[in-house]
Amino acid sequence: MQTRAEHPKNPIPTVDVIIELKGRGVVLIRRKYPPPGWALPGGFVDYGETLEAAAVREAREETSLAVRLVRQFHSYSDPDRDPRRHTITTVFIAEADGEPRAADDAKEAAIFSRDSLPHDLAFDHARILEDYFEKRY
């Protein structure tokens, strides 16, 4: 029998979604809860849920948009990427139509171009977006 000290600690899986609105930019949400700042829509993967299902769910919950996943972009695993705990995120690129509306734990949703990104990005989302813009275009 394992003791409590022998139970391994594992990073928590999360997803983030780069939502492209054709010709308009990408959707970011302003977080309602700490850590503050603008962020990609995303969150924790529920037990029994695929990464893809979590990405679609989180995008809808936070932006009210029905997204179509285009592809998996990259995973980010720096233990310090989330100040709350060690997470590993899988980032997806998705497309959507319509106007984003903040919901759930987002207090605002807006569309940004590469040149208009806010300076107060949460987590490692500045790096993720830099990688996206460098590799996508």
N, CA, C and O atoms as CSV, one atom per row, in Angstrom:
chain,resi,resn,atom,element,x,y,z
A,1,MET,N,N,0.831,-1.174,0.000
A,1,MET,CA,C,0.000,0.000,0.000
A,1,MET,C,C,0.883,1.246,0.000
A,1,MET,O,O,1.852,1.333,0.754
A,2,GLN,N,N,0.533,2.218,-0.861
A,2,GLN,CA,C,1.300,3.451,-0.936
A,2,GLN,C,C,0.876,4.409,0.168
A,2,GLN,O,O,-0.301,4.517,0.509
A,3,THR,N,N,1.863,5.094,0.711
A,3,THR,CA,C,1.542,6.150,1.660
A,3,THR,C,C,1.261,7.427,0.882
A,3,THR,O,O,1.529,7.512,-0.316
A,4,ARG,N,N,0.731,8.397,1.565
A,4,ARG,CA,C,0.403,9.685,0.938
A,4,ARG,C,C,1.644,10.304,0.290
A,4,ARG,O,O,1.549,10.885,-0.791
A,5,ALA,N,N,2.797,10.187,0.932
A,5,ALA,CA,C,4.031,10.768,0.408
A,5,ALA,C,C,4.475,10.086,-0.875
A,5,ALA,O,O,5.210,10.682,-1.663
A,6,GLU,N,N,4.045,8.848,-1.103
A,6,GLU,CA,C,4.462,8.115,-2.292
A,6,GLU,C,C,3.577,8.394,-3.503
A,6,GLU,O,O,3.931,8.000,-4.614
A,7,HIS,N,N,2.452,9.050,-3.327
A,7,HIS,CA,C,1.572,9.370,-4.445
A,7,HIS,C,C,2.232,10.454,-5.289
A,7,HIS,O,O,2.585,11.517,-4.777
A,8,PRO,N,N,2.397,10.190,-6.562
A,8,PRO,CA,C,3.051,11.202,-7.393
A,8,PRO,C,C,2.163,12.423,-7.616
A,8,PRO,O,O,0.937,12.319,-7.658
A,9,LYS,N,N,2.800,13.571,-7.758
A,9,LYS,CA,C,2.100,14.782,-8.145
A,9,LYS,C,C,2.239,14.897,-9.649
A,9,LYS,O,O,3.331,14.748,-10.197
A,10,ASN,N,N,1.149,15.155,-10.299
A,10,ASN,CA,C,1.152,15.281,-11.746
A,10,ASN,C,C,0.618,16.639,-12.156
A,10,ASN,O,O,-0.245,17.202,-11.482
A,11,PRO,N,N,1.138,17.177,-13.279
A,11,PRO,CA,C,0.571,18.424,-13.794
A,11,PRO,C,C,-0.884,18.205,-14.201
A,11,PRO,O,O,-1.301,17.086,-14.500
A,12,ILE,N,N,-1.634,19.280,-14.206
A,12,ILE,CA,C,-3.054,19.216,-14.556
A,12,ILE,C,C,-3.217,19.590,-16.023
A,12,ILE,O,O,-2.676,20.606,-16.459
A,13,PRO,N,N,-3.958,18.784,-16.799
A,13,PRO,CA,C,-4.149,19.111,-18.223
A,13,PRO,C,C,-5.169,20.230,-18.418
A,13,PRO,O,O,-6.231,20.252,-17.797
A,14,THR,N,N,-4.808,21.153,-19.301
A,14,THR,CA,C,-5.693,22.245,-19.669
A,14,THR,C,C,-5.688,22.385,-21.185
A,14,THR,O,O,-4.874,21.771,-21.874
A,15,VAL,N,N,-6.592,23.188,-21.688
A,15,VAL,CA,C,-6.629,23.525,-23.109
A,15,VAL,C,C,-6.762,25.029,-23.250
A,15,VAL,O,O,-7.328,25.698,-22.385
A,16,ASP,N,N,-6.242,25.548,-24.332
A,16,ASP,CA,C,-6.435,26.940,-24.713
A,16,ASP,C,C,-6.793,26.945,-26.188
A,16,ASP,O,O,-6.370,26.069,-26.942
A,17,VAL,N,N,-7.583,27.945,-26.598
A,17,VAL,CA,C,-8.082,27.976,-27.975
A,17,VAL,C,C,-7.792,29.336,-28.598
A,17,VAL,O,O,-8.193,30.377,-28.076
A,18,ILE,N,N,-7.092,29.302,-29.717
A,18,ILE,CA,C,-6.887,30.500,-30.525
A,18,ILE,C,C,-8.041,30.516,-31.519
A,18,ILE,O,O,-8.042,29.765,-32.494
A,19,ILE,N,N,-9.023,31.380,-31.264
A,19,ILE,CA,C,-10.219,31.445,-32.105
A,19,ILE,C,C,-10.002,32.524,-33.159
A,19,ILE,O,O,-9.858,33.704,-32.841
A,20,GLU,N,N,-9.982,32.098,-34.414
A,20,GLU,CA,C,-9.831,33.021,-35.533
A,20,GLU,C,C,-11.206,33.429,-36.044
A,20,GLU,O,O,-12.051,32.584,-36.340
A,21,LEU,N,N,-11.413,34.728,-36.140
A,21,LEU,CA,C,-12.599,35.259,-36.803
A,21,LEU,C,C,-12.095,35.812,-38.130
A,21,LEU,O,O,-11.410,36.834,-38.162
A,22,LYS,N,N,-12.429,35.147,-39.209
A,22,LYS,CA,C,-11.856,35.426,-40.532
A,22,LYS,C,C,-11.728,36.914,-40.839
A,22,LYS,O,O,-12.711,37.654,-40.829
A,23,GLY,N,N,-10.496,37.335,-41.111
A,23,GLY,CA,C,-10.222,38.695,-41.500
A,23,GLY,C,C,-10.352,39.727,-40.400
A,23,GLY,O,O,-10.166,40.919,-40.643
A,24,ARG,N,N,-10.675,39.279,-39.172
A,24,ARG,CA,C,-10.919,40.230,-38.085
A,24,ARG,C,C,-9.904,40.106,-36.965
A,24,ARG,O,O,-9.631,41.089,-36.276
A,25,GLY,N,N,-9.340,38.933,-36.767
A,25,GLY,CA,C,-8.376,38.733,-35.693
A,25,GLY,C,C,-8.703,37.525,-34.850
A,25,GLY,O,O,-9.424,36.623,-35.275
A,26,VAL,N,N,-8.158,37.521,-33.639
A,26,VAL,CA,C,-8.363,36.416,-32.705
A,26,VAL,C,C,-9.114,36.907,-31.470
A,26,VAL,O,O,-9.040,38.082,-31.109
A,27,VAL,N,N,-9.830,35.997,-30.834
A,27,VAL,CA,C,-10.660,36.330,-29.677
A,27,VAL,C,C,-9.871,36.095,-28.391
A,27,VAL,O,O,-9.277,35.035,-28.194
A,28,LEU,N,N,-9.877,37.095,-27.529
A,28,LEU,CA,C,-9.322,36.961,-26.184
A,28,LEU,C,C,-10.404,37.329,-25.181
A,28,LEU,O,O,-11.341,38.068,-25.487
A,29,ILE,N,N,-10.252,36.802,-23.993
A,29,ILE,CA,C,-11.185,37.132,-22.909
A,29,ILE,C,C,-10.430,37.813,-21.783
A,29,ILE,O,O,-9.269,37.501,-21.518
A,30,ARG,N,N,-11.108,38.754,-21.116
A,30,ARG,CA,C,-10.542,39.329,-19.894
A,30,ARG,C,C,-11.044,38.466,-18.749
A,30,ARG,O,O,-12.246,38.252,-18.594
A,31,ARG,N,N,-10.106,37.975,-17.950
A,31,ARG,CA,C,-10.440,37.043,-16.883
A,31,ARG,C,C,-11.222,37.722,-15.767
A,31,ARG,O,O,-10.929,38.851,-15.374
A,32,LYS,N,N,-12.222,37.006,-15.267
A,32,LYS,CA,C,-13.029,37.493,-14.147
A,32,LYS,C,C,-12.347,37.216,-12.811
A,32,LYS,O,O,-12.533,37.953,-11.843
A,33,TYR,N,N,-11.544,36.126,-12.768
A,33,TYR,CA,C,-10.914,35.687,-11.526
A,33,TYR,C,C,-9.392,35.689,-11.680
A,33,TYR,O,O,-8.886,35.630,-12.800
A,34,PRO,N,N,-8.656,35.757,-10.562
A,34,PRO,CA,C,-7.189,35.747,-10.642
A,34,PRO,C,C,-6.681,34.453,-11.281
A,34,PRO,O,O,-7.305,33.399,-11.153
A,35,PRO,N,N,-5.563,34.543,-11.955
A,35,PRO,CA,C,-4.763,35.731,-12.198
A,35,PRO,C,C,-5.423,36.644,-13.231
A,35,PRO,O,O,-6.068,36.172,-14.166
A,36,PRO,N,N,-5.256,37.954,-13.051
A,36,PRO,CA,C,-5.933,38.919,-13.923
A,36,PRO,C,C,-5.283,39.016,-15.299
A,36,PRO,O,O,-4.187,38.502,-15.526
A,37,GLY,N,N,-5.972,39.675,-16.195
A,37,GLY,CA,C,-5.428,39.958,-17.514
A,37,GLY,C,C,-6.275,39.363,-18.621
A,37,GLY,O,O,-7.285,38.700,-18.382
A,38,TRP,N,N,-5.830,39.622,-19.838
A,38,TRP,CA,C,-6.456,39.039,-21.023
A,38,TRP,C,C,-5.857,37.669,-21.260
A,38,TRP,O,O,-4.692,37.428,-20.944
A,39,ALA,N,N,-6.658,36.768,-21.817
A,39,ALA,CA,C,-6.196,35.398,-22.015
A,39,ALA,C,C,-6.897,34.762,-23.202
A,39,ALA,O,O,-7.948,35.219,-23.650
A,40,LEU,N,N,-6.299,33.716,-23.686
A,40,LEU,CA,C,-6.982,32.864,-24.646
A,40,LEU,C,C,-8.115,32.161,-23.911
A,40,LEU,O,O,-7.969,31.827,-22.735
A,41,PRO,N,N,-9.233,31.931,-24.575
A,41,PRO,CA,C,-10.273,31.116,-23.942
A,41,PRO,C,C,-9.717,29.720,-23.659
A,41,PRO,O,O,-8.999,29.150,-24.480
A,42,GLY,N,N,-10.048,29.191,-22.517
A,42,GLY,CA,C,-9.560,27.856,-22.187
A,42,GLY,C,C,-9.831,27.515,-20.744
A,42,GLY,O,O,-10.464,28.274,-20.010
A,43,GLY,N,N,-9.337,26.350,-20.352
A,43,GLY,CA,C,-9.539,25.923,-18.976
A,43,GLY,C,C,-9.162,24.473,-18.773
A,43,GLY,O,O,-8.476,23.864,-19.593
A,44,PHE,N,N,-9.621,23.945,-17.674
A,44,PHE,CA,C,-9.259,22.594,-17.258
A,44,PHE,C,C,-10.056,21.540,-18.023
A,44,PHE,O,O,-11.230,21.728,-18.339
A,45,VAL,N,N,-9.390,20.440,-18.305
A,45,VAL,CA,C,-10.027,19.297,-18.956
A,45,VAL,C,C,-10.750,18.492,-17.878
A,45,VAL,O,O,-10.158,18.134,-16.860
A,46,ASP,N,N,-12.016,18.216,-18.105
A,46,ASP,CA,C,-12.789,17.424,-17.154
A,46,ASP,C,C,-12.429,15.944,-17.269
A,46,ASP,O,O,-12.034,15.468,-18.333
A,47,TYR,N,N,-12.571,15.226,-16.153
A,47,TYR,CA,C,-12.328,13.786,-16.157
A,47,TYR,C,C,-13.259,13.122,-17.173
A,47,TYR,O,O,-14.460,13.391,-17.177
A,48,GLY,N,N,-12.716,12.261,-18.029
A,48,GLY,CA,C,-13.513,11.559,-19.023
A,48,GLY,C,C,-13.735,12.358,-20.302
A,48,GLY,O,O,-14.450,11.896,-21.192
A,49,GLU,N,N,-13.146,13.533,-20.414
A,49,GLU,CA,C,-13.338,14.411,-21.563
A,49,GLU,C,C,-12.084,14.404,-22.439
A,49,GLU,O,O,-10.967,14.371,-21.925
A,50,THR,N,N,-12.267,14.437,-23.748
A,50,THR,CA,C,-11.113,14.556,-24.639
A,50,THR,C,C,-10.621,15.988,-24.654
A,50,THR,O,O,-11.346,16.908,-24.275
A,51,LEU,N,N,-9.399,16.172,-25.089
A,51,LEU,CA,C,-8.856,17.526,-25.230
A,51,LEU,C,C,-9.693,18.338,-26.205
A,51,LEU,O,O,-9.968,19.514,-25.966
A,52,GLU,N,N,-10.097,17.714,-27.301
A,52,GLU,CA,C,-10.890,18.408,-28.310
A,52,GLU,C,C,-12.243,18.847,-27.757
A,52,GLU,O,O,-12.684,19.970,-28.000
A,53,ALA,N,N,-12.890,17.970,-27.023
A,53,ALA,CA,C,-14.191,18.313,-26.435
A,53,ALA,C,C,-14.034,19.433,-25.410
A,53,ALA,O,O,-14.876,20.327,-25.329
A,54,ALA,N,N,-12.965,19.386,-24.633
A,54,ALA,CA,C,-12.717,20.440,-23.648
A,54,ALA,C,C,-12.482,21.782,-24.333
A,54,ALA,O,O,-12.960,22.812,-23.858
A,55,ALA,N,N,-11.753,21.779,-25.440
A,55,ALA,CA,C,-11.482,23.022,-26.167
A,55,ALA,C,C,-12.779,23.635,-26.701
A,55,ALA,O,O,-13.000,24.838,-26.563
A,56,VAL,N,N,-13.624,22.820,-27.302
A,56,VAL,CA,C,-14.902,23.316,-27.830
A,56,VAL,C,C,-15.786,23.825,-26.696
A,56,VAL,O,O,-16.399,24.886,-26.815
A,57,ARG,N,N,-15.854,23.076,-25.600
A,57,ARG,CA,C,-16.674,23.470,-24.443
A,57,ARG,C,C,-16.188,24.780,-23.840
A,57,ARG,O,O,-16.982,25.697,-23.628
A,58,GLU,N,N,-14.890,24.876,-23.562
A,58,GLU,CA,C,-14.353,26.080,-22.932
A,58,GLU,C,C,-14.533,27.299,-23.832
A,58,GLU,O,O,-14.846,28.385,-23.344
A,59,ALA,N,N,-14.339,27.131,-25.142
A,59,ALA,CA,C,-14.527,28.254,-26.059
A,59,ALA,C,C,-15.967,28.757,-25.995
A,59,ALA,O,O,-16.208,29.963,-25.942
A,60,ARG,N,N,-16.920,27.828,-25.999
A,60,ARG,CA,C,-18.328,28.230,-25.949
A,60,ARG,C,C,-18.670,28.860,-24.601
A,60,ARG,O,O,-19.352,29.883,-24.544
A,61,GLU,N,N,-18.193,28.244,-23.518
A,61,GLU,CA,C,-18.507,28.768,-22.184
A,61,GLU,C,C,-18.008,30.199,-21.994
A,61,GLU,O,O,-18.692,31.014,-21.375
A,62,GLU,N,N,-16.825,30.511,-22.518
A,62,GLU,CA,C,-16.219,31.816,-22.245
A,62,GLU,C,C,-16.504,32.869,-23.302
A,62,GLU,O,O,-16.444,34.062,-23.004
A,63,THR,N,N,-16.815,32.460,-24.543
A,63,THR,CA,C,-17.006,33.433,-25.623
A,63,THR,C,C,-18.381,33.372,-26.265
A,63,THR,O,O,-18.722,34.243,-27.065
A,64,SER,N,N,-19.178,32.362,-25.934
A,64,SER,CA,C,-20.499,32.129,-26.528
A,64,SER,C,C,-20.413,31.792,-28.021
A,64,SER,O,O,-21.414,31.876,-28.731
A,65,LEU,N,N,-19.234,31.416,-28.495
A,65,LEU,CA,C,-19.052,31.062,-29.904
A,65,LEU,C,C,-18.995,29.544,-30.076
A,65,LEU,O,O,-18.404,28.830,-29.265
A,66,ALA,N,N,-19.621,29.075,-31.145
A,66,ALA,CA,C,-19.510,27.667,-31.529
A,66,ALA,C,C,-18.307,27.568,-32.463
A,66,ALA,O,O,-18.362,28.031,-33.603
A,67,VAL,N,N,-17.234,26.971,-31.984
A,67,VAL,CA,C,-16.004,26.910,-32.769
A,67,VAL,C,C,-15.891,25.617,-33.551
A,67,VAL,O,O,-16.478,24.596,-33.192
A,68,ARG,N,N,-15.129,25.682,-34.622
A,68,ARG,CA,C,-14.734,24.518,-35.407
A,68,ARG,C,C,-13.224,24.383,-35.248
A,68,ARG,O,O,-12.468,25.257,-35.671
A,69,LEU,N,N,-12.791,23.286,-34.637
A,69,LEU,CA,C,-11.358,23.101,-34.452
A,69,LEU,C,C,-10.695,22.878,-35.806
A,69,LEU,O,O,-11.154,22.061,-36.604
A,70,VAL,N,N,-9.614,23.608,-36.057
A,70,VAL,CA,C,-8.862,23.482,-37.293
A,70,VAL,C,C,-7.746,22.469,-37.113
A,70,VAL,O,O,-7.579,21.556,-37.922
A,71,ARG,N,N,-6.979,22.644,-36.032
A,71,ARG,CA,C,-5.893,21.705,-35.741
A,71,ARG,C,C,-5.341,21.962,-34.347
A,71,ARG,O,O,-5.569,23.011,-33.745
A,72,GLN,N,N,-4.616,20.980,-33.860
A,72,GLN,CA,C,-3.871,21.147,-32.626
A,72,GLN,C,C,-2.619,21.945,-32.968
A,72,GLN,O,O,-1.932,21.636,-33.942
A,73,PHE,N,N,-2.322,22.960,-32.178
A,73,PHE,CA,C,-1.192,23.837,-32.479
A,73,PHE,C,C,0.085,23.381,-31.779
A,73,PHE,O,O,1.070,23.048,-32.438
A,74,HIS,N,N,0.071,23.363,-30.447
A,74,HIS,CA,C,1.273,23.051,-29.688
A,74,HIS,C,C,0.881,22.814,-28.232
A,74,HIS,O,O,-0.215,23.185,-27.810
A,75,SER,N,N,1.774,22.199,-27.470
A,75,SER,CA,C,1.583,22.051,-26.026
A,75,SER,C,C,2.643,22.876,-25.314
A,75,SER,O,O,3.772,23.008,-25.788
A,76,TYR,N,N,2.261,23.428,-24.172
A,76,TYR,CA,C,3.164,24.246,-23.363
A,76,TYR,C,C,3.167,23.682,-21.955
A,76,TYR,O,O,2.110,23.435,-21.373
A,77,SER,N,N,4.374,23.477,-21.403
A,77,SER,CA,C,4.462,22.739,-20.151
A,77,SER,C,C,5.371,23.359,-19.102
A,77,SER,O,O,5.688,22.696,-18.114
A,78,ASP,N,N,5.799,24.593,-19.275
A,78,ASP,CA,C,6.643,25.225,-18.268
A,78,ASP,C,C,5.934,25.153,-16.913
A,78,ASP,O,O,4.798,25.610,-16.794
A,79,PRO,N,N,6.579,24.590,-15.899
A,79,PRO,CA,C,5.920,24.458,-14.594
A,79,PRO,C,C,5.456,25.788,-14.010
A,79,PRO,O,O,4.591,25.800,-13.134
A,80,ASP,N,N,6.007,26.901,-14.472
A,80,ASP,CA,C,5.636,28.219,-13.952
A,80,ASP,C,C,4.647,28.953,-14.850
A,80,ASP,O,O,4.394,30.137,-14.629
A,81,ARG,N,N,4.081,28.291,-15.850
A,81,ARG,CA,C,3.197,28.976,-16.795
A,81,ARG,C,C,1.902,29.459,-16.136
A,81,ARG,O,O,1.315,30.445,-16.581
A,82,ASP,N,N,1.461,28.783,-15.097
A,82,ASP,CA,C,0.258,29.164,-14.356
A,82,ASP,C,C,0.669,29.362,-12.901
A,82,ASP,O,O,1.137,28.419,-12.264
A,83,PRO,N,N,0.504,30.569,-12.364
A,83,PRO,CA,C,0.953,30.812,-10.987
A,83,PRO,C,C,0.182,30.024,-9.931
A,83,PRO,O,O,0.621,29.949,-8.784
A,84,ARG,N,N,-0.952,29.440,-10.292
A,84,ARG,CA,C,-1.770,28.715,-9.313
A,84,ARG,C,C,-1.279,27.288,-9.077
A,84,ARG,O,O,-1.344,26.773,-7.961
A,85,ARG,N,N,-0.780,26.650,-10.159
A,85,ARG,CA,C,-0.328,25.251,-10.066
A,85,ARG,C,C,0.328,24.865,-11.377
A,85,ARG,O,O,0.253,25.600,-12.362
A,86,HIS,N,N,0.973,23.710,-11.383
A,86,HIS,CA,C,1.634,23.220,-12.595
A,86,HIS,C,C,0.577,22.649,-13.543
A,86,HIS,O,O,-0.123,21.690,-13.216
A,87,THR,N,N,0.481,23.257,-14.717
A,87,THR,CA,C,-0.449,22.785,-15.741
A,87,THR,C,C,0.310,22.538,-17.033
A,87,THR,O,O,1.379,23.102,-17.266
A,88,ILE,N,N,-0.256,21.699,-17.853
A,88,ILE,CA,C,0.213,21.501,-19.225
A,88,ILE,C,C,-0.975,21.817,-20.115
A,88,ILE,O,O,-2.035,21.203,-19.991
A,89,THR,N,N,-0.795,22.781,-21.017
A,89,THR,CA,C,-1.888,23.126,-21.908
A,89,THR,C,C,-1.621,22.614,-23.305
A,89,THR,O,O,-0.488,22.623,-23.786
A,90,THR,N,N,-2.680,22.169,-23.944
A,90,THR,CA,C,-2.667,21.859,-25.361
A,90,THR,C,C,-3.471,22.953,-26.036
A,90,THR,O,O,-4.633,23.187,-25.703
A,91,VAL,N,N,-2.835,23.620,-26.989
A,91,VAL,CA,C,-3.453,24.755,-27.664
A,91,VAL,C,C,-4.019,24.300,-29.001
A,91,VAL,O,O,-3.360,23.594,-29.765
A,92,PHE,N,N,-5.245,24.717,-29.268
A,92,PHE,CA,C,-5.905,24.426,-30.531
A,92,PHE,C,C,-6.149,25.715,-31.293
A,92,PHE,O,O,-6.352,26.772,-30.697
A,93,ILE,N,N,-6.128,25.621,-32.614
A,93,ILE,CA,C,-6.558,26.715,-33.473
A,93,ILE,C,C,-7.963,26.364,-33.924
A,93,ILE,O,O,-8.228,25.236,-34.338
A,94,ALA,N,N,-8.866,27.338,-33.842
A,94,ALA,CA,C,-10.259,27.114,-34.211
A,94,ALA,C,C,-10.765,28.301,-35.017
A,94,ALA,O,O,-10.190,29.388,-34.981
A,95,GLU,N,N,-11.841,28.074,-35.737
A,95,GLU,CA,C,-12.530,29.128,-36.478
A,95,GLU,C,C,-13.925,29.288,-35.902
A,95,GLU,O,O,-14.504,28.353,-35.349
A,96,ALA,N,N,-14.449,30.496,-36.047
A,96,ALA,CA,C,-15.815,30.757,-35.604
A,96,ALA,C,C,-16.376,31.923,-36.406
A,96,ALA,O,O,-15.640,32.686,-37.031
A,97,ASP,N,N,-17.686,32.036,-36.370
A,97,ASP,CA,C,-18.397,33.163,-36.961
A,97,ASP,C,C,-19.169,33.846,-35.850
A,97,ASP,O,O,-19.458,33.239,-34.819
A,98,GLY,N,N,-19.499,35.099,-36.060
A,98,GLY,CA,C,-20.320,35.808,-35.091
A,98,GLY,C,C,-19.522,36.734,-34.208
A,98,GLY,O,O,-18.339,36.986,-34.435
A,99,GLU,N,N,-20.201,37.231,-33.197
A,99,GLU,CA,C,-19.612,38.175,-32.244
A,99,GLU,C,C,-19.385,37.476,-30.912
A,99,GLU,O,O,-20.310,36.877,-30.363
A,100,PRO,N,N,-18.172,37.544,-30.389
A,100,PRO,CA,C,-17.936,36.938,-29.070
A,100,PRO,C,C,-18.657,37.716,-27.971
A,100,PRO,O,O,-18.695,38.946,-27.983
A,101,ARG,N,N,-19.225,36.975,-27.027
A,101,ARG,CA,C,-19.877,37.551,-25.843
A,101,ARG,C,C,-19.311,36.849,-24.615
A,101,ARG,O,O,-19.339,35.623,-24.516
A,102,ALA,N,N,-18.804,37.633,-23.696
A,102,ALA,CA,C,-18.204,37.065,-22.489
A,102,ALA,C,C,-19.253,36.329,-21.664
A,102,ALA,O,O,-20.390,36.783,-21.530
A,103,ALA,N,N,-18.856,35.200,-21.120
A,103,ALA,CA,C,-19.728,34.409,-20.251
A,103,ALA,C,C,-18.850,33.584,-19.313
A,103,ALA,O,O,-17.625,33.588,-19.432
A,104,ASP,N,N,-19.475,32.891,-18.397
A,104,ASP,CA,C,-18.794,32.011,-17.446
A,104,ASP,C,C,-17.762,32.812,-16.648
A,104,ASP,O,O,-18.130,33.768,-15.964
A,105,ASP,N,N,-16.479,32.443,-16.720
A,105,ASP,CA,C,-15.480,33.166,-15.927
A,105,ASP,C,C,-14.732,34.222,-16.740
A,105,ASP,O,O,-13.627,34.627,-16.378
A,106,ALA,N,N,-15.343,34.660,-17.837
A,106,ALA,CA,C,-14.812,35.781,-18.614
A,106,ALA,C,C,-15.678,37.002,-18.350
A,106,ALA,O,O,-16.905,36.911,-18.395
A,107,LYS,N,N,-15.055,38.143,-18.076
A,107,LYS,CA,C,-15.860,39.344,-17.858
A,107,LYS,C,C,-15.922,40.224,-19.091
A,107,LYS,O,O,-16.701,41.176,-19.136
A,108,GLU,N,N,-15.102,39.913,-20.101
A,108,GLU,CA,C,-15.119,40.662,-21.347
A,108,GLU,C,C,-14.529,39.766,-22.428
A,108,GLU,O,O,-13.657,38.942,-22.152
A,109,ALA,N,N,-15.003,39.929,-23.648
A,109,ALA,CA,C,-14.438,39.221,-24.805
A,109,ALA,C,C,-14.271,40.246,-25.913
A,109,ALA,O,O,-15.142,41.086,-26.133
A,110,ALA,N,N,-13.136,40.168,-26.613
A,110,ALA,CA,C,-12.866,41.126,-27.675
A,110,ALA,C,C,-11.996,40.480,-28.742
A,110,ALA,O,O,-11.400,39.423,-28.536
A,111,ILE,N,N,-11.942,41.145,-29.885
A,111,ILE,CA,C,-11.168,40.667,-31.026
A,111,ILE,C,C,-9.918,41.527,-31.143
A,111,ILE,O,O,-9.984,42.753,-31.059
A,112,PHE,N,N,-8.779,40.870,-31.338
A,112,PHE,CA,C,-7.502,41.559,-31.439
A,112,PHE,C,C,-6.745,41.088,-32.670
A,112,PHE,O,O,-6.824,39.922,-33.058
A,113,SER,N,N,-6.010,42.012,-33.279
A,113,SER,CA,C,-5.091,41.656,-34.352
A,113,SER,C,C,-3.708,41.482,-33.734
A,113,SER,O,O,-3.500,41.753,-32.551
A,114,ARG,N,N,-2.783,41.031,-34.547
A,114,ARG,CA,C,-1.401,40.872,-34.072
A,114,ARG,C,C,-0.865,42.201,-33.530
A,114,ARG,O,O,-0.127,42.217,-32.546
A,115,ASP,N,N,-1.233,43.302,-34.164
A,115,ASP,CA,C,-0.712,44.605,-33.789
A,115,ASP,C,C,-1.474,45.281,-32.648
A,115,ASP,O,O,-1.040,46.312,-32.134
A,116,SER,N,N,-2.598,44.705,-32.258
A,116,SER,CA,C,-3.392,45.358,-31.206
A,116,SER,C,C,-3.522,44.517,-29.940
A,116,SER,O,O,-4.389,44.788,-29.109
A,117,LEU,N,N,-2.676,43.503,-29.779
A,117,LEU,CA,C,-2.766,42.645,-28.596
A,117,LEU,C,C,-2.573,43.456,-27.321
A,117,LEU,O,O,-1.724,44.346,-27.283
A,118,PRO,N,N,-3.345,43.166,-26.278
A,118,PRO,CA,C,-3.172,43.881,-25.010
A,118,PRO,C,C,-1.840,43.503,-24.365
A,118,PRO,O,O,-1.295,42.429,-24.621
A,119,HIS,N,N,-1.331,44.394,-23.530
A,119,HIS,CA,C,-0.044,44.156,-22.868
A,119,HIS,C,C,-0.189,43.300,-21.613
A,119,HIS,O,O,0.783,42.695,-21.161
A,120,ASP,N,N,-1.385,43.245,-21.052
A,120,ASP,CA,C,-1.591,42.502,-19.805
A,120,ASP,C,C,-2.158,41.113,-20.079
A,120,ASP,O,O,-3.273,40.791,-19.667
A,121,LEU,N,N,-1.373,40.295,-20.780
A,121,LEU,CA,C,-1.795,38.925,-21.070
A,121,LEU,C,C,-1.456,38.018,-19.887
A,121,LEU,O,O,-0.375,38.116,-19.307
A,122,ALA,N,N,-2.382,37.145,-19.542
A,122,ALA,CA,C,-2.205,36.227,-18.411
A,122,ALA,C,C,-1.380,35.006,-18.834
A,122,ALA,O,O,-1.193,34.726,-20.018
A,123,PHE,N,N,-0.903,34.305,-17.824
A,123,PHE,CA,C,-0.174,33.045,-18.020
A,123,PHE,C,C,0.990,33.251,-18.994
A,123,PHE,O,O,1.697,34.256,-18.918
A,124,ASP,N,N,1.184,32.303,-19.901
A,124,ASP,CA,C,2.217,32.407,-20.939
A,124,ASP,C,C,1.581,32.705,-22.297
A,124,ASP,O,O,2.122,32.340,-23.340
A,125,HIS,N,N,0.435,33.367,-22.271
A,125,HIS,CA,C,-0.314,33.573,-23.506
A,125,HIS,C,C,0.368,34.541,-24.471
A,125,HIS,O,O,0.104,34.483,-25.672
A,126,ALA,N,N,1.239,35.429,-23.981
A,126,ALA,CA,C,2.018,36.278,-24.895
A,126,ALA,C,C,2.938,35.391,-25.739
A,126,ALA,O,O,3.057,35.588,-26.948
A,127,ARG,N,N,3.571,34.438,-25.113
A,127,ARG,CA,C,4.459,33.521,-25.845
A,127,ARG,C,C,3.667,32.666,-26.831
A,127,ARG,O,O,4.088,32.477,-27.973
A,128,ILE,N,N,2.530,32.154,-26.392
A,128,ILE,CA,C,1.706,31.319,-27.266
A,128,ILE,C,C,1.283,32.116,-28.497
A,128,ILE,O,O,1.371,31.623,-29.622
A,129,LEU,N,N,0.826,33.346,-28.281
A,129,LEU,CA,C,0.385,34.163,-29.410
A,129,LEU,C,C,1.549,34.559,-30.310
A,129,LEU,O,O,1.393,34.637,-31.529
A,130,GLU,N,N,2.701,34.805,-29.725
A,130,GLU,CA,C,3.886,35.094,-30.538
A,130,GLU,C,C,4.215,33.896,-31.418
A,130,GLU,O,O,4.464,34.054,-32.613
A,131,ASP,N,N,4.218,32.698,-30.837
A,131,ASP,CA,C,4.467,31.478,-31.623
A,131,ASP,C,C,3.421,31.318,-32.721
A,131,ASP,O,O,3.753,30.980,-33.857
A,132,TYR,N,N,2.176,31.559,-32.381
A,132,TYR,CA,C,1.081,31.436,-33.353
A,132,TYR,C,C,1.273,32.380,-34.529
A,132,TYR,O,O,1.201,31.958,-35.683
A,133,PHE,N,N,1.517,33.650,-34.246
A,133,PHE,CA,C,1.647,34.616,-35.331
A,133,PHE,C,C,2.898,34.351,-36.167
A,133,PHE,O,O,2.893,34.578,-37.377
A,134,GLU,N,N,3.958,33.877,-35.536
A,134,GLU,CA,C,5.180,33.550,-36.280
A,134,GLU,C,C,4.992,32.333,-37.189
A,134,GLU,O,O,5.490,32.304,-38.315
A,135,LYS,N,N,4.275,31.341,-36.692
A,135,LYS,CA,C,4.121,30.079,-37.434
A,135,LYS,C,C,2.905,30.049,-38.334
A,135,LYS,O,O,2.872,29.305,-39.314
A,136,ARG,N,N,1.915,30.844,-38.016
A,136,ARG,CA,C,0.662,30.800,-38.770
A,136,ARG,C,C,0.764,31.618,-40.040
A,136,ARG,O,O,0.180,31.241,-41.057
A,137,TYR,N,N,1.483,32.722,-40.015
A,137,TYR,CA,C,1.506,33.631,-41.167
A,137,TYR,C,C,2.866,33.723,-41.776
A,137,TYR,O,O,3.057,34.445,-42.755
